[in-house]
């Protein structure tokens, strides 16, 4: 396993470059970039087809920087300087415990005051430079694809909050035992929580800018599937605990062509230090699982990346709003329901059955997907008969 990018570089190229970049976080960043790229491509395509249209916003020009603007710049600059200078002066500590440094009160006061003062001055000067004797109100035309970065930011923030919320609801004992770590730790993220909260936030943002919810959902569907797949690659690289149940079964002869670790894996050097010590290993991540398990993150990554190509290949054929997103919900639910059968997860009783949170959500997504496809087909038939 490669908990950090430095571990990956060390193993692949034999070079030791201490970098404060976790492999899971790196792959999550790649996921958001891919989702943003595919979303922009789809929005541009829908704009050219006349499905999505531009809208007008009123822009005020000539206003000086407000007190809120100046205060925001000061606080942002202070935080950046406070942390960056401390990290630079204590780089070894920062590499070893990046999360601890960022989320603690550790910092450099001089660096915070210096960078804060610079950003305050720059914001004030920018306001004075653009200041006009009288405020000017202008109507500015915008297209949906110009909001992709904003949409991605909204999805990222809401998604991370949702992922933490759903994880803590599923692990209430951990929350009660150490609430600060449970709420602020970068580990412990439930993908479906991120999907649900991110989707709600994006649809709300789109509605504010007069972008139809169904058309926006269709545009996001392929990228969501791809981002989920690449995100699971991050889970596999880091060994963050999202693995399967113990797999002591011999590899079927039909699968002799795949590596042994793709069938059953002990996740050596996993980022959460789960299992037993690795003989002769020295360092922060020197544990491996006692019994090998199914590498379910790898399976999900492969499945979702393949499903992305399915969605991408049919997107132009689906001309009815909401149809592509309905198919995405169905495929996503089927994929997750399947993988839950061999995946480690907390279970609870529901109507006499032991189920996981993900199984319940997957079932709901499949039902919504089927319902959406049926309703769309029914409406299409009715429209043809009129």
N, C-alpha and C positions, 0 to 999 in steps of 0.2 A: 504494500500500500504506500501511497504518497500523500501524507497529510498536508504537506506544503509543496509549493512549486520548487523549492530548493531541493527537496527529497527527490523529485522527479528528474531534475537536472543532474543531480549527483549520480543517479542510477543510469541514466541514458548516456551521459557524456563524461562522467567521471570528474565533473567540476563542482566545487563547493562555493556557491554564491548565496550567502545568507540573505534571504528575502522575506519580508513580513507578509507573505501572500499565501493564504490557505488554498489548497486545490479545489475544495468545494466552493468557496467564495469566487474563485477565478472562473469556474465553470458556470456558476450562476450568472456572473457578469456576461459571459459569452451567450448564455441563454437569452438574456434580456436584449442583447444586441441583435441576435438572430430574429427574435420576435418582432423587434422594431423594424428590421429590414423587410421582413415579409409583410408586415402590416402596411408599411408605406407603399410597397409595390402593389398591394391589393387596393388600397385607397386611391392611388393614382389611376389604376385600371378602371375602377368603378366611376371615377370622375370623368374619364374619357368616354365611358359608355353612357354617361348622363344619369347614372343611378344615384350618385352623390353630387351635391351642388355646393357652390361657394356660399358664404354668408358674410354679412357685414357687421363690423364692430365699431363702436365709437371710441376714438382714441383722443386723449387730451394731450396736447403738446405745449411746452413752454412753462410747465410747473416746476418750481424748485424742489429740491429734495426735502421730503417731510421729516419730522422728528422720528417717525417710525422707521423710515428708510435709513436714516443716519444711525439710529440705535441698533437696527438689525445688522448693518455693516460692522459696527463696533463689536457687537457680540460674536458675530461670525469670525471676524479677524482675530479677536481675542482667543477664541477656542482653537482656531487653526495654529496660531503662533504658540499658544500655551502647550499644545500637544506636539507640534512638529519639532520645536526646538528641544523639548525634553526627549523625544524619540531619537533625534539626531545625536544628542549628547549621551544617550543611554541605549545605543542601537542594539547591543547584544540582548538586553532585557526586552526591548521592543520586538525583536525577532522571535524570542522564546515565548513571550506572552503578549502578543499583539492585542488580543481582546482585553486582557487585564489592564493594559496601559490606557487604552482608549476609553474604557468604561470606568476607570478609577478617577480619583481626584488628583492623580499625579500629573505634573506639568511644570512648565517654566514660566514664572510670573513676568519676567522681563520680556520674554518672547511674546507672550500674550498681549502685553501692553503695547509693544512696538508694532506688531502686525495689526492690532486693533486700531491704533492711531492712524496707521497708513491707510487702511481701508475706510475709516471714517472720513479722512481728508479727501480721498479719491471720490467717494460718493458725494461729498459736499461739492467738490469742484465740478463733477459731472453735472450736478443739478444746476449750478450757477452758469455753466457753459451753455446749457440748453434752455436757460430761462429766457422768457420773452416778456415784453411789457404787458401783453394781454394774452390770456390763455386762448389757444386755438383748438377748436373741436373739429376733428376730421373723421369721416367714415372710411374705414379701411376694409378692403375685400380680402377674405382669407379662404383657403381651401382646406378640407379635412386633413389632407396629407401633411400640411404644415404644422399640425398639432401632434405629430407622432411622438416627438420627444417628451411633450407634456403628458401624453397618454401613457407612455412607457414609465415615466416618473411616478404618476398616480398609481399605475398598476404595481410597481415595485414596492412603494411604501405600504399601500393597502394589502398587498400580497404577503409581505413579511409580517405585518401585524396579524393578519388572518392566520398565517401559518403558525405563529407563536400561540395565538388564542386557542386554536383547535388542538394543538399539541398539549397545552396545559389542561384543557378540558378532558383530554383523554388520559392524562397522567396527574390527577389531582393530588395523589400522595407526594409526588416530587414537588409540586407547587407548595403544598403545606410545609414540607420539610425545609425547603430553601427557596422562598418566593423570589428573592432578588436574583439569584442565579437562574431560576426558571424563566423569569420574565426578560432578563437582559442577555442571557447567553446566546451566542450565535448558533449553537447546536439546538436540536430539538425543534424541527420545523415539519409541519404536516402539510404536504403538497396540496391536498384538497382544500384545506383552510385558506391557503394562499390563492387558489383558483377561485373560490367562491367570493371572498372579500375583494380580490382584485377585479373580478368581473363586475361586481356591484358598483365599485368605484369608477370603473371605466365607462360603464353604461350611463351612470349619473353625469359624468364629465361630458360624454358625448351628447347627452340630452340637453345640457346647458348650452352647447354650441350647435344645436339643431342638426345633429347627426343621428339618423335613424338607428334605434337599438338593434334591430335585426340585421341591417346592412353592416353596421359596425361589428356585430358578433360574427358574421360571416367572414369579414376581413381579418379578424383576429384568430379564427379557428386553426388554420394551418400552422401559424406561428406558435400558438399555444401548445400544439402537439409536439412541434420540434423543440421548443424550449423545455418542455417536460422531459423529453428524451435526453437532451444534453445535460439537464440538471441532474438526472439520474446517473449520468457518467461521472459527475462530481461526487455523488454518493459512493460509487464504486471505487473511484480513485482514493478517496479519503478513508473509506471504511468507517462510515459514521453511525453504524448500528442499524441501518435500514436493510438488513440482510434477511435471508430466509431461515426456515427451520433446519434442524440438523439433517444432513443428508449422508447417511452411511451406506446408501445403496450403490452397488457397482455400476459403473457407466455402461449403458446399453451399447451393444456392438454397432448399432445403427449410428451412434454418435462418436465413434472412434476417431473421427476426423477433427473433433474439437479438442482444445487443450483440457487437461484434467481439471485445472482451476476454474474452467467455465462450467463444469458440472458440480464440483464440490470444492469449497474453498474455506481456508481457516483465517483469512484476513490478517496476515502478519503485519505488524506495525500500524494497526488501525488507530485512527485519530482519537478515539474515545478510551484507549487503553483497556480494552475488554479482553478477558481471558487469562492465560497463563504466561509467565515470562518466556521470552525467546532465548534459548541458550547462547551465550556469547554476545548478545546484543547490548549495546550501551547507548543511552540517549533518552529522549523524551518518550518515544513511541516504540516500546520494545515488548509488546504483548501480542499474543495470537489466540484465537479461539481454541478451546479445549477440543471441541468436535467440529469438523468441517460442516459447512452449511451450503444451502443453495445460494448462489450469488444473484439474488433477485434484482438488485439495481441494474446489473448488466442486462438481464432479460428485458426489463422494462425499457431500458435505453434503446435496445435493438428494436423492440416492438413499436415504440412510439416514433422512432425515426422512420421506420418503414411505413407506419400509418400516416406520417406527415406527407410522404410521397404520394400516398393514395389520395389524400385530401387535395394536395397541390395539383394532381393530375386531373381531378374531376371538377375543380372549382369553376372553370369557365363553362362547364356544361350545366351547372346548377344556376338557373336564371331567376328562380323564385327566392325572395328574401327569407332568410331563416333556414333554408334547406341544408346548406352546408354546415351550419352550426349544429343543427339537429343531428346530422350524421356524425359530427365530431363528438357530441355528447354520448351517442350510442357506442361509438368505437372506444372512447375513453373509458366509459363505464365497463364495457366488456373486458378490456385489457386489465383494468384494476381488479375487477371481480375475479378474474382468472389467477392473477399473481397472488392475491390474498390467500389462496388455498395453500401456498407453500411459504408464506411470509410470516415473520415474527411480528405479532401485534397484540395489544391488549384487547380482550374480549369482554362483552357484557351480554346480559340476557335480554332478549327482545321477543315477546310473544312465544316464550318457551324455547327459543333458539339462541345458541351462543354465536354472536356475530361481532365483527369489528366495526369501528366507526367508518372505516373506508368502505367496507362492504355495503353498509347502509347508504352511504352517499353514492357509491357506484350504482346501486340498484335504482336510486332516484334519478340519476343521470340517464341511465338506460331507458327508464320509463318516459322521461321528458323527451329524450331523443326520438323514441318510437312515436310518442304522441305528436311531436312536431312534424315528423315525416308523414304521418297519417293525415293530419289536418291539412297540411300543405297539398298533399295529393288530392284530397277530397275537394278542396277549394279550386284546384286546377281543373278537375273534372267538371265541377259545377260551372266554372267560367267558360269552358268549351261548349257546354250544352246551351248556354244562353244565346 
